[in-house]
Amino acid sequence: MTTETTDAELTIWRDGRFQADEWTRAAEDEAVADGPAILPLERFLAERDALVSRNAPLGVSVEPNEAIEELAPHLDRVALVTLNFPKYSDGRSSSSARLLRERYGYVGEIRAVGDVLIDQMPLMRRCGFDSFAVTNPVTRKQLAEGQWPDVPFYYQPTGSTQQAEVPAGTRPWARKPS
């Protein structure tokens, strides 16, 4: 018996294509699933010692108003961090992604969820995001058609190890992807 995945189920943009989301979200009052599970930061912190015995990957969902510093001592137990963008103009989660990569050395997956738009995705990648939960129909259509906005120059270098950047000409503050 084979199961086919529909386009609606392919919600995660990772590695240049849509993929199915293998993670389940556990709300405050729900039991944690046996497979890969995402918990809200508050619940993760409250139950972290009891969760050590799980034999499945664990993810943590962080809202923009929550301090990423609270998660930092426990990053070795976390395979995925989802950072929420409640609206496209709220960039606090981009700052959290940079902190995770550059200050705390997090090497696991960082996923953008919420109001993710295609024109922000290249810059989100520079901040350290690996994957995107894309629900916006216009963005989904553009990505499915192979459209990816080109950002040839940047004005701030990044400490991310995901992308090598070289100075752009005689302006040491300008960068371009190598």
N, C-alpha and C positions, 0 to 999 in steps of 0.2 A: 504494500500500500504506500503510495506517495502522496505527499501533501504539497500543494502548490501555494506559493506566497503571492498574495495580491499586491498591487501597487500601493494600496492604502496601508498595508502592513509594513512596507518598506519606508520607515520614517526617519532613519538615522543616516545622515550623509557623512560617510567616512571613506577615506582612501579613494576619493573621486567618483563614488557611486552611492546610490541608496542601498541600505542594508536593513534587515530585520533587527529589531531591538530584542536582545536576549534577556534584558533586565526587567524585573518587575518592581513596582513601587509598593512599599509597605507604609500604610498610613499609621498614625499614632496608635490606633486601637486594633490594628490587624496583626495577625501572626506573621512572622517573617517566613517567606517562601523558602523551599529547600534549595532552589537554584540561585543564580545571581540576583541579589536584592539590593534596592536603593532605599535608604532610610533618611528621614529628615535629620539635620544636624543635631537638633536638640535630643531626639530619641537615641541617636547613635551615641552621643556623649553620656546619656543616662544609662544605657545598656551595654556599653562597650566591653565590660569585663565578661558579661554573659555571652556575648557574641563571639568571643575568641574560639569557642569550641565548634563553630560552624565550619563545615567542610565545603564551602562554596564562596565565590567572590562576593565582596561586600562593597556597596557604593554609598556615597553620602550626598544628599542634596542640600545645597547652601543657597540661601536667599541673599539678595544684595544688602540687606540690613543686618546680616549676621557676620560676626567677626571670624574671618578665615583663620586667624591666629589660634582659635580654640581647637581647630582640627589638626593643626601642624604637628603636635606631639604624637598623633595617631596615624599619620600618613602611611606608615609601613603596613598597616592592617587594611588599607583601602585600595581597591583596584580601579575605582571610578569616582570622580567628583563631578557632579552636575551643578552648574552655576546658572541661576535663573536670570533672564532678561524680561521683567514684567512688561516693559514697553521698549521700543527700539531706541529711544533717546536716553535710556538709563544705562550708563556705562560702568557702573560700580563693579559688576561681575568681571569685566575685562581686567580691572585692577586686581581683583582676587586671583585671576588666572596667572597674571604676571608674578604675583607674590608666590603662588604655589610653585611655579617653575624656577624663578630666579632666587628667591630668598630661601625657600624650603626644599628645593631640589627634587620636587615631586616628579616622578617619571611615569606614573600611571596615566590613564585616560582622563582628559578633562573635556566635558561635553557642555555645549551651550544649549539651553532649553528656553522656551518662551518665544518672545517676539524677535526671531532671528530673520534678518533680511539679507539678501544676496550681496548687496553692496558693502555690508559690514564684515562679511565672512573672511575675506583676505586679511583684514586687519585683526580680526579675532584669532586667526591662525598665528599671526605674529605674536600675539599675547600668550599663546600656549595651548589654544583649543585644538583637540584632535578630531572631534566629531560634533555634529550639530543635529539636534532634534528639530527638523524642519516641518512646520505645519502651515506656514503661509503659502497659499496656493500659487501666487505669482512666483515666489522664490522656488518652489518645487518644480514648476514648469520650466523656469530658466535653467535650473540645474539639470533637469532631465534632458534638456536640449543641448547640454554641453557648454552653456554659457558660464563663464567665471570672470569676474571683473579683474582687469589688469591694474596693478598698482606698481608702476615701475620704479618709483623712488619713495624713500621714507625719510622723515626728518629727525627721527630719534633711533639710535641703535637699540637693539634688544639683546638681552643676555641669554635669550632662549637658545638652547642647543639644537633645536629642531631645524633651524634655517641658518645657513651661512650668509652673511651680508658683507659687502665690501664698500669702502668709501666711493662716493660718486664724484669722480673728477677731483677738482681742487678744493671742494667743500667737505671738510672732514666730518661735519655734522650730518651731511646727506648720505643716505645709504641706498643701495640697490641690491636686489637678490642676486646671488652668484649662480 
